[in-house]
């Protein structure tokens, strides 16, 4: 998913306590994986940046995570859009896990979306089960500018209209 030595942010919102965020920046994939493993049993959720970010961010917290990080990656820190993410989840209150039926419905919507997009000549995506739903990640190569942002937003809205229950 990443180019060699690309800088990636790992983030655990709400960890170690309510309004704190544990985060760090990595250009070493082994250290990224080890830190993610350490956090995975403790944090409610882990996230990584999908798109290429400014490598200067590595200076914030380098190849490790730190608790109570005040600054994390913003839209302005994204250099290029490399992934178009579709996130299929059940509609439910935040912090409430999906039921088995809701989870299966989200997986079904993702499969149907993937099938339909394939019929439209889209490439194969990376498919992942998020635990509550599903992700489809399509590789793209776009600059981080207003026309690209508008294109991505229109695409997400169109897919959400057709298949429902997705966010980005």
DSSP file (Angstrom, degrees, kcal/mol; ACC not computed):
  #  RESIDUE AA STRUCTURE BP1 BP2  ACC     N-H-->O    O-->H-N    N-H-->O    O-->H-N    TCO  KAPPA ALPHA  PHI   PSI    X-CA   Y-CA   Z-CA
    1    1 A X              0   0    0      0, 0.0     2,-0.3     0, 0.0    81,-0.0   0.000 360.0 360.0 360.0 -21.1    0.0    0.0    0.0
    2    2 A X        -     0   0    0      4,-0.0     2,-0.2     6,-0.0     3,-0.1  -0.890 360.0-116.1-124.6 152.1    3.0    2.3    0.5
    3    3 A X    >   -     0   0    0     -2,-0.3     3,-2.3     1,-0.1     0, 0.0  -0.518  55.7 -78.3 -77.3 152.5    6.1    3.1   -1.4
    4    4 A X  T 3  S+     0   0    0      1,-0.3    -1,-0.1    -2,-0.2     3,-0.1  -0.263 116.9   3.8 -53.9 134.6    9.4    2.2    0.3
    5    5 A X  T 3  S+     0   0    0     22,-0.3    -1,-0.3     1,-0.2     2,-0.2   0.589  90.2 152.5  63.9  13.7   10.3    4.8    3.0
    6    6 A X    <   -     0   0    0     -3,-2.3     2,-0.4     1,-0.1    -1,-0.2  -0.524  50.4-114.5 -67.9 140.5    7.0    6.7    2.5
    7    7 A X        -     0   0    0     46,-0.3    46,-0.7    -2,-0.2     2,-0.4  -0.655  38.1-176.7 -81.7 131.6    6.0    8.4    5.7
    8    8 A X  E     -A   26   0A   0     18,-2.4    18,-2.5    -2,-0.4     2,-0.4  -0.986  19.3-136.9-130.3 136.1    2.8    7.1    7.3
    9    9 A X  E     -A   25   0A   0     -2,-0.4    40,-1.6    16,-0.2     2,-0.5  -0.802  11.3-160.3 -92.5 135.8    0.9    8.3   10.3
   10   10 A X  E     -AB  24  48A   0     14,-2.6    14,-1.8    -2,-0.4     2,-0.4  -0.972  17.7-174.8-110.0 128.2   -0.5    5.7   12.8
   11   11 A X  E     -AB  23  47A   0     36,-3.0    36,-2.4    -2,-0.5     2,-0.4  -0.980  24.2-173.9-133.0 138.2   -3.2    7.1   15.0
   12   12 A X  E >   -A   22   0A   0     10,-3.2    10,-1.9    -2,-0.4     3,-1.3  -0.815  22.8-154.7-126.9  88.8   -5.2    5.8   18.0
   13   13 A X  E 3  S+A   21   0A   0     -2,-0.4    31,-0.3     1,-0.2    32,-0.3  -0.322  76.3  19.0 -63.9 144.8   -7.9    8.4   18.8
   14   14 A X  T 3  S+     0   0    0      6,-1.7     2,-0.4     1,-0.2    -1,-0.2   0.608  96.7 152.7  74.2  11.6   -9.2    8.4   22.4
   15   15 A X    <   +     0   0    0     -3,-1.3    53,-0.4     5,-0.5     7,-0.2  -0.989  59.8  11.1-124.8 132.5   -6.2    6.5   23.7
   16   16 A X  S    S-     0   0    0     -2,-0.4     2,-0.3    51,-0.2    -1,-0.2  -0.990 140.2  -7.1 -86.1  -9.2   -4.8    6.4   26.4
   17   17 A X  S >  S-     0   0    0      1,-0.0     3,-2.9     0, 0.0    -3,-0.1  -0.987  91.1 -70.0-148.3 158.7   -7.9    8.3   27.7
   18   18 A X  T 3  S+     0   0    0     -2,-0.3    -3,-0.0     1,-0.3    -1,-0.0   0.498 121.9  18.7  -5.6 -74.5  -11.0   10.0   26.3
   19   19 A X  T 3  S+     0   0    0     -5,-0.1    -1,-0.3    -6,-0.1     2,-0.2   0.328 103.6  99.8-101.0   7.9   -9.8   13.1   24.5
   20   20 A X    <   -     0   0    0     -3,-2.9    -6,-1.7    -6,-0.1    -5,-0.5  -0.530  56.3-151.1 -89.7 159.8   -6.2   12.2   24.0
   21   21 A X  E     -A   13   0A   0     -7,-0.2    48,-2.8    -8,-0.2     2,-0.5  -0.997   3.3-152.5-132.2 130.0   -4.7   10.8   20.8
   22   22 A X  E     +A   12   0A   0    -10,-1.9   -10,-3.2    -2,-0.4     2,-0.3  -0.875  35.2 151.6 -95.5 131.2   -1.7    8.5   20.5
   23   23 A X  E     +AC  11  66A   0     43,-2.1    43,-2.6    -2,-0.5     2,-0.3  -0.983  19.4 173.5-155.6 162.6    0.0    8.9   17.2
   24   24 A X  E     -A   10   0A   0    -14,-1.8   -14,-2.6    -2,-0.3     2,-0.4  -0.974  26.4-119.9-165.0 166.3    3.3    8.7   15.4
   25   25 A X  E     -Ad   9  62A   0     36,-3.0    38,-3.1    39,-0.4    39,-0.5  -0.929  28.6-168.6-119.0 139.8    5.0    8.9   12.0
   26   26 A X  E     +A    8   0A   0    -18,-2.5   -18,-2.4    -2,-0.4     3,-0.1  -0.977  34.0 166.9-134.7 137.4    6.9    6.0   10.4
   27   27 A X  S    S+     0   0    0     -2,-0.4     2,-0.6   -20,-0.2   -22,-0.3   0.203  77.0  79.0-119.6   6.8    9.1    5.5    7.4
   28   28 A X     >  -     0   0    0      1,-0.1     4,-2.2   -20,-0.1     3,-0.2  -0.950  66.5-161.9-114.7 108.4   10.1    2.1    8.8
   29   29 A X  H  > S+     0   0    0     -2,-0.6     4,-2.5     1,-0.2     5,-0.2   0.815  88.9  55.3 -65.4 -31.2    7.3   -0.5    8.0
   30   30 A X  H  > S+     0   0    0      2,-0.2     4,-2.4     1,-0.2    -1,-0.2   0.920 109.9  45.9 -67.0 -41.9    8.5   -3.0   10.7
   31   31 A X  H  > S+     0   0    0      2,-0.2     4,-2.5     1,-0.2     5,-0.2   0.880 111.6  53.0 -67.1 -37.2    8.3   -0.3   13.4
   32   32 A X  H  X S+     0   0    0     -4,-2.2     4,-2.4     2,-0.2    -2,-0.2   0.947 111.4  45.8 -60.1 -48.6    4.9    0.7   12.1
   33   33 A X  H  X S+     0   0    0     -4,-2.5     4,-2.3     1,-0.2    -2,-0.2   0.907 112.9  49.7 -63.1 -42.7    3.7   -2.9   12.3
   34   34 A X  H  X S+     0   0    0     -4,-2.4     4,-2.1     2,-0.2    -1,-0.2   0.904 112.1  47.4 -64.5 -41.6    5.1   -3.4   15.8
   35   35 A X  H  X S+     0   0    0     -4,-2.5     4,-2.0     2,-0.2    -1,-0.2   0.894 111.2  51.5 -66.8 -38.8    3.6   -0.2   17.1
   36   36 A X  H  X S+     0   0    0     -4,-2.4     4,-2.1    -5,-0.2    -2,-0.2   0.908 109.7  50.4 -63.1 -41.0    0.2   -1.1   15.6
   37   37 A X  H  X S+     0   0    0     -4,-2.3     4,-0.6     1,-0.2    -2,-0.2   0.908 109.3  50.8 -62.9 -42.1    0.4   -4.5   17.3
   38   38 A X  H  < S+     0   0    0     -4,-2.1     3,-0.3     1,-0.2    -1,-0.2   0.886 117.2  39.6 -63.1 -39.2    1.2   -3.0   20.7
   39   39 A X  H >X S+     0   0    0     -4,-2.0     4,-2.9     1,-0.2     3,-2.1   0.772  96.2  81.2 -80.7 -26.5   -1.7   -0.6   20.4
   40   40 A X  H 3< S+     0   0    0     -4,-2.1    -1,-0.2     1,-0.3    -2,-0.1   0.774  93.6  45.6 -59.6 -31.0   -4.2   -3.0   18.9
   41   41 A X  T 3< S+     0   0    0     -4,-0.6    -1,-0.3    -3,-0.3    -2,-0.1   0.563 122.5  36.5 -85.6  -6.9   -5.2   -4.7   22.1
   42   42 A X  T <4 S+     0   0    0     -3,-2.1    -2,-0.2    -4,-0.1     2,-0.2   0.768 101.9  69.5-113.6 -39.5   -5.6   -1.4   24.0
   43   43 A X  S  < S-     0   0    0     -4,-2.9     3,-0.1     1,-0.1   -29,-0.1  -0.548  73.0-132.4 -87.7 149.9   -7.0    1.2   21.7
   44   44 A X  S    S+     0   0    0    -31,-0.3     2,-0.3     1,-0.2    -1,-0.1   0.795  88.7   2.2 -69.4 -27.9  -10.6    1.1   20.4
   45   45 A X        -     0   0    0    -32,-0.3     2,-0.4    -6,-0.1    -1,-0.2  -0.988  60.2-151.7-158.8 149.6   -9.4    1.8   16.9
   46   46 A X        -     0   0    0     -2,-0.3     2,-0.3   -34,-0.1   -34,-0.2  -0.967  15.9-174.7-124.3 142.3   -6.3    2.3   14.8
   47   47 A X  E     -B   11   0A   0    -36,-2.4   -36,-3.0    -2,-0.4     2,-0.3  -0.977   7.8-164.5-136.1 148.0   -5.9    4.3   11.7
   48   48 A X  E     -B   10   0A   0     -2,-0.3     2,-0.2   -38,-0.2   -38,-0.2  -0.952  33.4-104.0-126.3 151.6   -3.2    5.0    9.1
   49   49 A X        -     0   0    0    -40,-1.6     4,-0.1    -2,-0.3    -2,-0.0  -0.546  27.2-165.2 -69.9 138.2   -2.9    7.6    6.5
   50   50 A X        +     0   0    0     -2,-0.2     2,-0.2    33,-0.1    -1,-0.2   0.794  64.5  64.9 -92.9 -34.2   -3.7    6.2    3.1
   51   51 A X  S    S-     0   0    0      1,-0.1     2,-0.3    31,-0.1    30,-0.2  -0.479  98.2 -85.2 -94.9 162.2   -2.4    9.0    1.0
   52   52 A X  E     -E   80   0B   0     28,-1.1    27,-3.0    -2,-0.2    28,-1.2  -0.473  51.5-166.7 -67.8 123.8    1.2   10.3    0.5
   53   53 A X  E     -E   78   0B   0    -46,-0.7   -46,-0.3    -2,-0.3    25,-0.2  -0.689  34.2 -76.7-111.6 165.4    1.9   12.9    3.3
   54   54 A X    >   -     0   0    0     23,-2.1     3,-1.9    -2,-0.2     4,-0.2  -0.398  35.4-143.7 -60.3 122.0    4.7   15.4    3.8
   55   55 A X  G >  S+     0   0    0      1,-0.3     3,-1.7    -2,-0.2     4,-0.2   0.714  93.9  76.0 -64.7 -18.2    7.8   13.5    4.9
   56   56 A X  G >  S+     0   0    0      1,-0.3     3,-1.6     2,-0.2    -1,-0.3   0.737  78.4  75.0 -62.8 -21.0    8.8   16.4    7.2
   57   57 A X  G X> S+     0   0    0     -3,-1.9     3,-2.1     1,-0.3     4,-0.6   0.718  74.6  79.5 -64.8 -19.5    6.0   15.2    9.5
   58   58 A X  G <4 S+     0   0    0     -3,-1.7    -1,-0.3     1,-0.3   -33,-0.2   0.790  81.4  66.8 -56.9 -27.2    8.4   12.4   10.5
   59   59 A X  G <4 S+     0   0    0     -3,-1.6    -1,-0.3    -4,-0.2     3,-0.3   0.671  88.1  67.9 -69.9 -16.4   10.1   14.9   12.8
   60   60 A X  T <4 S-     0   0    0     -3,-2.1     2,-0.3     1,-0.3    -1,-0.2   0.981 129.6 -13.2 -67.0 -56.6    7.0   15.2   15.0
   61   61 A X  S >< S-     0   0    0     -4,-0.6   -36,-3.0    -3,-0.1     2,-0.5  -0.813  82.5-147.9-148.6  99.2    7.2   11.6   16.5
   62   62 A X  B 3   -d   25   0A   0     -2,-0.3   -36,-0.2    -3,-0.3     3,-0.1  -0.630  64.0 -28.4 -90.4 118.3    9.7    9.5   14.5
   63   63 A X  T 3  S+     0   0    0    -38,-3.1     2,-0.3    -2,-0.5    -1,-0.2   0.784 124.0  66.2  53.6  35.4    9.2    5.7   14.1
   64   64 A X  S <  S-     0   0    0     -3,-0.5   -39,-0.4   -39,-0.5     2,-0.3  -0.943  81.1-110.3-163.1 169.4    7.3    5.4   17.4
   65   65 A X        -     0   0    0     -2,-0.3     2,-0.3   -41,-0.2   -41,-0.3  -0.831  24.5-160.7-108.0 153.6    4.0    6.5   18.8
   66   66 A X  B >   -C   23   0A   0    -43,-2.6   -43,-2.1    -2,-0.3     3,-0.5  -0.976  19.2-117.0-130.2 146.9    3.5    9.1   21.6
   67   67 A X  T 3  S+     0   0    0     -2,-0.3   -45,-0.2   -45,-0.2   -51,-0.2  -0.456  90.8  17.0 -79.7 155.0    0.6    9.7   23.9
   68   68 A X  T 3  S-     0   0    0    -53,-0.4     2,-0.3     1,-0.2    -1,-0.2   0.857  78.2-175.0  56.4  42.6   -1.4   12.9   23.9
   69   69 A X    <   -     0   0    0    -48,-2.8   -48,-0.2    -3,-0.5    -1,-0.2  -0.520  13.7-160.9 -69.7 130.9   -0.1   14.1   20.5
   70   70 A X  S    S+     0   0    0     -2,-0.3     2,-0.5     1,-0.2    -1,-0.1   0.832  71.5  45.0 -86.4 -33.7   -1.4   17.6   19.8
   71   71 A X        +     0   0    0    -48,-0.0     2,-0.2   -11,-0.0    -1,-0.2  -0.945  62.7 169.5-118.0 131.4   -0.9   17.7   16.0
   72   72 A X        -     0   0    0     -2,-0.5     2,-0.1     1,-0.1   -61,-0.0  -0.708  49.6 -57.4-124.5 179.6   -1.8   15.0   13.6
   73   73 A X        -     0   0    0     -2,-0.2     2,-0.2     2,-0.0    -1,-0.1  -0.347  54.2-166.9 -64.3 132.7   -2.0   14.9    9.8
   74   74 A X    >   -     0   0    0     -2,-0.1     3,-1.6     1,-0.1     4,-0.4  -0.689  38.9 -99.1-111.8 169.7   -4.3   17.5    8.2
   75   75 A X  G >  S+     0   0    0      1,-0.3     3,-1.4    -2,-0.2    -1,-0.1   0.852 123.1  60.2 -56.0 -35.3   -5.6   17.7    4.6
   76   76 A X  G 3  S+     0   0    0      1,-0.3    -1,-0.3   -23,-0.0    68,-0.1   0.715  97.1  60.8 -67.6 -19.6   -2.9   20.3    3.9
   77   77 A X  G <  S+     0   0    0     -3,-1.6   -23,-2.1   -24,-0.1     2,-0.5   0.573  81.0 100.8 -83.2  -9.6   -0.2   17.7    4.8
   78   78 A X  E <   -E   53   0B   0     -3,-1.4   -25,-0.3    -4,-0.4     3,-0.1  -0.655  46.8-178.1 -80.5 125.3   -1.3   15.4    2.0
   79   79 A X  E     +     0   0B   0    -27,-3.0    65,-1.2    -2,-0.5     2,-0.3   0.873  67.4   6.4 -88.3 -43.6    1.0   15.7   -1.1
   80   80 A X  E     -EF  52 143B   0    -28,-1.2   -28,-1.1    63,-0.2     2,-0.7  -0.988  67.1-123.4-142.2 148.1   -0.8   13.2   -3.4
   81   81 A X  E     + F   0 142B   0     61,-3.2    61,-2.2    -2,-0.3     3,-0.1  -0.844  36.4 161.8 -91.5 116.5   -4.0   11.2   -3.4
   82   82 A X  E     +     0   0B   0     -2,-0.7    58,-2.4     1,-0.2     2,-0.4   0.597  59.2  43.8-108.9 -17.8   -3.0    7.5   -3.9
   83   83 A X  E     - F   0 139B   0     56,-0.3     2,-0.7    59,-0.1    56,-0.2  -0.989  56.5-154.5-136.1 139.7   -6.2    5.8   -2.6
   84   84 A X  E     - F   0 138B   0     54,-2.8    54,-2.2    -2,-0.4     2,-0.4  -0.941  30.0-157.2-107.0 105.8   -9.9    6.3   -3.1
   85   85 A X  E     - F   0 137B   0     -2,-0.7     2,-0.5    52,-0.2    52,-0.2  -0.725  15.7-169.3 -95.7 131.8  -11.5    4.7    0.0
   86   86 A X  E     - F   0 136B   0     50,-2.9    50,-2.4    -2,-0.4     2,-0.6  -0.981   8.7-165.7-112.0 126.0  -15.0    3.4    0.3
   87   87 A X  E     -GF 167 135B   0     80,-1.9    80,-2.0    -2,-0.5     2,-0.7  -0.944   1.1-163.4-117.5 110.5  -16.0    2.6    3.9
   88   88 A X  E     +GF 166 134B   0     46,-3.2    46,-2.2    -2,-0.6     2,-0.3  -0.852  24.0 153.6 -99.8 115.3  -19.2    0.5    4.2
   89   89 A X        -     0   0    0     76,-2.4     2,-0.2    -2,-0.7    44,-0.1  -0.929  45.5-100.7-136.0 159.7  -20.7    0.6    7.7
   90   90 A X        -     0   0    0     42,-0.5     2,-0.8    -2,-0.3    13,-0.0  -0.500  42.3-108.3 -73.6 149.7  -24.0    0.2    9.3
   91   91 A X        +     0   0    0     -2,-0.2     2,-0.3    11,-0.0    -1,-0.1  -0.747  67.8 128.9 -81.1 114.3  -25.9    3.4   10.4
   92   92 A X        -     0   0    0     -2,-0.8     3,-0.1     6,-0.0     6,-0.1  -0.963  63.7 -72.3-157.9 164.0  -25.6    3.3   14.2
   93   93 A X    >   -     0   0    0     -2,-0.3     3,-1.5     1,-0.1     0, 0.0  -0.290  63.6 -89.7 -61.8 149.4  -24.6    5.7   17.0
   94   94 A X  T 3  S+     0   0    0      1,-0.2    -1,-0.1     3,-0.0     3,-0.1  -0.284 112.4  24.4 -58.3 143.5  -20.9    6.3   17.4
   95   95 A X  T 3  S+     0   0    0      1,-0.2     2,-0.6    -3,-0.1    -1,-0.2   0.503  94.3 113.9  79.6   3.8  -19.1    3.8   19.6
   96   96 A X    <   -     0   0    0     -3,-1.5    -1,-0.2    -4,-0.1    -4,-0.0  -0.937  63.9-133.7-110.6 117.8  -21.7    1.1   19.1
   97   97 A X        -     0   0    0     -2,-0.6     2,-0.1     1,-0.1    -4,-0.1  -0.288  27.5-102.0 -68.1 154.6  -20.4   -2.0   17.3
   98   98 A X        -     0   0    0      1,-0.1    -1,-0.1    -6,-0.1     2,-0.1  -0.395  32.7-117.3 -72.6 151.5  -22.5   -3.4   14.4
   99   99 A X     >  -     0   0    0      1,-0.1     4,-2.8    -2,-0.1     5,-0.2  -0.338  34.4-100.6 -74.6 169.1  -24.6   -6.5   15.0
  100  100 A X  H  > S+     0   0    0      1,-0.2     4,-2.4     2,-0.2     5,-0.2   0.902 126.3  49.8 -58.1 -40.7  -23.8   -9.6   13.0
  101  101 A X  H  > S+     0   0    0      2,-0.2     4,-2.2     1,-0.2    -1,-0.2   0.911 111.8  46.9 -66.2 -42.6  -26.7   -8.8   10.6
  102  102 A X  H  > S+     0   0    0      2,-0.2     4,-2.2     1,-0.2    -2,-0.2   0.904 112.4  50.8 -65.0 -40.9  -25.5   -5.2   10.2
  103  103 A X  H  X S+     0   0    0     -4,-2.8     4,-2.3     1,-0.2    -2,-0.2   0.932 111.4  47.0 -61.6 -46.8  -21.9   -6.4    9.6
  104  104 A X  H  X S+     0   0    0     -4,-2.4     4,-2.4     1,-0.2    -1,-0.2   0.882 110.3  53.4 -63.9 -38.3  -23.0   -8.9    7.0
  105  105 A X  H  X S+     0   0    0     -4,-2.2     4,-2.3     2,-0.2    -1,-0.2   0.895 109.3  48.7 -64.0 -39.4  -25.2   -6.2    5.3
  106  106 A X  H  X S+     0   0    0     -4,-2.2     4,-2.2     2,-0.2    -2,-0.2   0.910 111.3  49.6 -66.1 -42.0  -22.2   -3.9    5.0
  107  107 A X  H  X S+     0   0    0     -4,-2.3     4,-2.4     2,-0.2    -2,-0.2   0.900 110.4  51.2 -61.6 -40.8  -20.1   -6.7    3.6
  108  108 A X  H  X S+     0   0    0     -4,-2.4     4,-2.7     2,-0.2    -2,-0.2   0.926 108.9  50.3 -63.1 -45.4  -22.8   -7.4    1.0
  109  109 A X  H  X S+     0   0    0     -4,-2.3     4,-2.6     1,-0.2    -1,-0.2   0.905 110.7  50.2 -60.2 -41.2  -23.0   -3.7    0.0
  110  110 A X  H  X S+     0   0    0     -4,-2.2     4,-2.7     2,-0.2    -1,-0.2   0.916 111.1  48.2 -63.2 -43.0  -19.2   -3.7   -0.5
  111  111 A X  H  X S+     0   0    0     -4,-2.4     4,-2.5     2,-0.2    -2,-0.2   0.913 112.9  48.2 -63.5 -42.0  -19.3   -6.8   -2.6
  112  112 A X  H  X S+     0   0    0     -4,-2.7     4,-2.6     2,-0.2    -2,-0.2   0.907 112.5  48.6 -65.4 -41.3  -22.2   -5.4   -4.7
  113  113 A X  H  X S+     0   0    0     -4,-2.6     4,-3.0     2,-0.2     5,-0.2   0.932 111.7  49.1 -63.5 -45.7  -20.3   -2.1   -5.2
  114  114 A X  H  X S+     0   0    0     -4,-2.7     4,-2.2     1,-0.2    -2,-0.2   0.921 112.3  48.8 -59.8 -44.5  -17.1   -3.9   -6.2
  115  115 A X  H  X S+     0   0    0     -4,-2.5     4,-1.8     2,-0.2    -2,-0.2   0.934 113.5  46.2 -61.0 -47.2  -19.0   -6.0   -8.7
  116  116 A X  H  X S+     0   0    0     -4,-2.6     4,-1.0     1,-0.2    -2,-0.2   0.918 112.7  49.1 -63.9 -44.6  -20.8   -3.0  -10.2
  117  117 A X  H  <>S+     0   0    0     -4,-3.0     5,-2.5     1,-0.2     3,-0.4   0.878 108.3  54.6 -64.2 -35.8  -17.6   -1.0  -10.4
  118  118 A X  H ><5S+     0   0    0     -4,-2.2     3,-1.7    -5,-0.2    -1,-0.2   0.893 104.5  54.2 -63.1 -38.7  -15.8   -3.9  -12.1
  119  119 A X  H 3<5S+     0   0    0     -4,-1.8    -1,-0.2     1,-0.3    -2,-0.2   0.758 104.1  56.0 -64.1 -24.0  -18.6   -4.0  -14.7
  120  120 A X  T 3<5S-     0   0    0     -4,-1.0    -1,-0.3    -3,-0.4    -2,-0.2   0.268 127.2-103.1 -90.4  10.6  -17.8   -0.3  -15.3
  121  121 A X  T < 5 +     0   0    0     -3,-1.7    -3,-0.2     1,-0.2     2,-0.1   0.692  69.6 152.4  75.9  22.4  -14.2   -1.3  -16.0
  122  122 A X      < -     0   0    0     -5,-2.5    -1,-0.2    -6,-0.1     3,-0.1  -0.501  47.6-108.3 -74.2 153.7  -12.7   -0.2  -12.6
  123  123 A X        -     0   0    0     -2,-0.1     2,-0.2    16,-0.1    -1,-0.1  -0.225  44.1 -79.2 -74.1 171.6   -9.7   -2.1  -11.5
  124  124 A X        -     0   0    0      1,-0.1    15,-0.3    -6,-0.0    -1,-0.1  -0.532  51.8-145.6 -70.3 136.2   -9.7   -4.6   -8.6
  125  125 A X        -     0   0    0     -2,-0.2     2,-0.5    13,-0.1    13,-0.2  -0.452  21.8 -99.9 -92.5 170.8   -9.6   -2.9   -5.2
  126  126 A X  E     -H  137   0B   0     11,-2.5    11,-2.6    -2,-0.1     2,-0.4  -0.830  44.0-154.7 -81.1 130.4   -8.0   -3.9   -2.0
  127  127 A X  E     +H  136   0B   0     -2,-0.5     2,-0.4     9,-0.2     9,-0.2  -0.932  17.4 174.0-114.0 132.3  -10.9   -5.4    0.1
  128  128 A X  E     -H  135   0B   0      7,-2.3     7,-3.0    -2,-0.4     2,-0.6  -0.996  30.7-133.8-140.5 145.0  -10.8   -5.4    3.9
  129  129 A X  E     -H  134   0B   0     -2,-0.4     5,-0.3     5,-0.2    -2,-0.0  -0.869  15.7-165.5 -92.7 122.0  -13.2   -6.4    6.7
  130  130 A X        -     0   0    0      3,-1.6     4,-0.2    -2,-0.6    -1,-0.1   0.506  42.3-111.1 -87.6  -4.3  -13.1   -3.6    9.3
  131  131 A X  S    S+     0   0    0      2,-0.7   -28,-0.1   -28,-0.1     3,-0.1  -0.156 115.8  43.3  97.8 -38.6  -14.9   -5.6   11.9
  132  132 A X  S    S-     0   0    0    -35,-0.1   -42,-0.5   -44,-0.1     2,-0.2   0.549 133.7 -29.6-108.0 -16.6  -18.0   -3.5   11.7
  133  133 A X  S    S-     0   0    0    -44,-0.1    -3,-1.6   -27,-0.1    -2,-0.7  -0.661  77.3 -72.6-166.1-141.0  -18.2   -3.2    7.9
  134  134 A X  E     -FH  88 129B   0    -46,-2.2   -46,-3.2    -5,-0.3     2,-0.4  -0.971  21.8-146.4-144.6 156.2  -15.9   -3.3    4.9
  135  135 A X  E     -FH  87 128B   0     -7,-3.0    -7,-2.3    -2,-0.3     2,-0.4  -0.973   4.2-167.4-121.9 139.1  -13.4   -1.2    3.0
  136  136 A X  E     -FH  86 127B   0    -50,-2.4   -50,-2.9    -2,-0.4     2,-0.5  -0.999  11.3-167.3-118.8 125.2  -12.8   -1.0   -0.7
  137  137 A X  E     -FH  85 126B   0    -11,-2.6   -11,-2.5    -2,-0.4     2,-0.5  -0.959   0.5-167.0-118.0 118.5   -9.5    0.8   -1.6
  138  138 A X  E     -F   84   0B   0    -54,-2.2   -54,-2.8    -2,-0.5     2,-0.3  -0.894  23.3-122.5-106.5 130.1   -9.0    1.8   -5.2
  139  139 A X  E     +F   83   0B   0     -2,-0.5     2,-0.3   -15,-0.3   -56,-0.3  -0.530  40.4 165.7 -72.3 130.7   -5.5    3.0   -6.3
  140  140 A X  E     -     0   0B   0    -58,-2.4     2,-0.4    -2,-0.3     0, 0.0  -0.894  31.3-145.2-135.1 165.9   -5.5    6.4   -7.9
  141  141 A X  E     +     0   0B   0     -2,-0.3     2,-0.3     2,-0.0   -59,-0.2  -0.835  41.8 140.4-135.4  96.1   -2.8    9.0   -8.7
  142  142 A X  E     -F   81   0B   0    -61,-2.2   -61,-3.2    -2,-0.4   -59,-0.1  -0.977  49.5-114.0-135.6 148.3   -4.1   12.5   -8.2
  143  143 A X  E     -F   80   0B   0     -2,-0.3     2,-1.4   -63,-0.2   -63,-0.2  -0.346  36.7-108.2 -70.2 164.3   -2.5   15.7   -6.9
  144  144 A X  S    S+     0   0    0    -65,-1.2     2,-0.3   -66,-0.1    -1,-0.1  -0.666  76.2 121.3 -93.5  79.8   -4.0   17.1   -3.6
  145  145 A X  S  > S-     0   0    0     -2,-1.4     4,-2.6     1,-0.1     5,-0.2  -0.796  77.6 -93.0-133.4 175.4   -5.7   20.1   -5.2
  146  146 A X  H  > S+     0   0    0     -2,-0.3     4,-2.7     1,-0.2     5,-0.2   0.898 120.5  51.5 -63.0 -44.2   -9.3   21.4   -5.4
  147  147 A X  H  > S+     0   0    0      1,-0.2     4,-2.3     2,-0.2    -1,-0.2   0.919 114.0  45.1 -60.5 -40.0  -10.2   19.7   -8.7
  148  148 A X  H  > S+     0   0    0      2,-0.2     4,-2.7     1,-0.2     5,-0.2   0.917 112.4  51.2 -67.5 -42.4   -9.1   16.3   -7.4
  149  149 A X  H  X S+     0   0    0     -4,-2.6     4,-2.5     1,-0.2    -2,-0.2   0.920 111.7  47.8 -59.4 -43.7  -10.8   16.9   -4.1
  150  150 A X  H  X S+     0   0    0     -4,-2.7     4,-2.5     2,-0.2     5,-0.2   0.909 111.2  50.6 -64.0 -43.1  -14.0   17.7   -5.9
  151  151 A X  H  X S+     0   0    0     -4,-2.3     4,-2.2    -5,-0.2    -2,-0.2   0.928 112.2  46.6 -60.5 -46.6  -13.7   14.7   -8.1
  152  152 A X  H  X S+     0   0    0     -4,-2.7     4,-2.6     2,-0.2    -2,-0.2   0.921 112.5  50.1 -63.4 -44.5  -13.2   12.4   -5.1
  153  153 A X  H  X S+     0   0    0     -4,-2.5     4,-2.5    -5,-0.2    -2,-0.2   0.909 111.3  48.4 -61.7 -42.3  -16.1   13.9   -3.2
  154  154 A X  H  X S+     0   0    0     -4,-2.5     4,-2.4     2,-0.2    -1,-0.2   0.897 111.6  50.3 -65.1 -39.5  -18.5   13.5   -6.3
  155  155 A X  H  X S+     0   0    0     -4,-2.2     4,-2.4    -5,-0.2     5,-0.2   0.936 111.5  47.7 -63.2 -46.5  -17.4    9.9   -6.7
  156  156 A X  H  X S+     0   0    0     -4,-2.6     4,-2.6     1,-0.2    -2,-0.2   0.907 112.4  49.3 -62.1 -42.3  -18.0    9.2   -3.0
  157  157 A X  H  X S+     0   0    0     -4,-2.5     4,-2.4     2,-0.2    -1,-0.2   0.909 111.0  50.5 -63.7 -41.1  -21.4   10.9   -3.1
  158  158 A X  H  X S+     0   0    0     -4,-2.4     4,-2.1     2,-0.2    -2,-0.2   0.918 113.1  44.3 -63.7 -44.1  -22.4    8.9   -6.2
  159  159 A X  H  X S+     0   0    0     -4,-2.4     4,-3.1     2,-0.2     5,-0.5   0.897 112.9  52.2 -67.8 -39.6  -21.4    5.6   -4.7
  160  160 A X  H  X S+     0   0    0     -4,-2.6     4,-2.3    -5,-0.2    -2,-0.2   0.900 109.8  50.0 -62.6 -39.6  -23.1    6.5   -1.5
  161  161 A X  H  < S+     0   0    0     -4,-2.4    -2,-0.2    -5,-0.2    -1,-0.2   0.919 117.1  40.2 -63.3 -43.2  -26.3    7.3   -3.4
  162  162 A X  H  < S+     0   0    0     -4,-2.1    -2,-0.2    -5,-0.2    -1,-0.2   0.879 134.6  17.5 -74.8 -38.5  -26.2    4.0   -5.3
  163  163 A X  H  < S-     0   0    0     -4,-3.1    -3,-0.2    -5,-0.2    -2,-0.2   0.584  91.8-152.9-115.6 -13.4  -25.2    1.7   -2.5
  164  164 A X     <  +     0   0    0     -4,-2.3    -3,-0.1    -5,-0.5    -2,-0.0   0.327  63.5  65.2  62.1 162.3  -25.9    3.6    0.8
  165  165 A X  S    S+     0   0    0      1,-0.2   -76,-2.4   -77,-0.1     2,-0.3   0.748  73.4 123.7  65.2  28.5  -24.1    3.3    4.1
  166  166 A X  E     +G   88   0B   0    -78,-0.2     2,-0.3   -10,-0.1   -78,-0.2  -0.883  31.1 175.9-121.0 157.0  -20.7    4.5    3.1
  167  167 A X  E      G   87   0B   0    -80,-2.0   -80,-1.9    -2,-0.3   -10,-0.0  -0.879 360.0 360.0-140.1 171.9  -18.4    7.2    4.3
  168  168 A X              0   0    0     -2,-0.3   -83,-0.1   -82,-0.2   -80,-0.1   0.366 360.0 360.0-124.8 360.0  -14.9    8.2    3.4
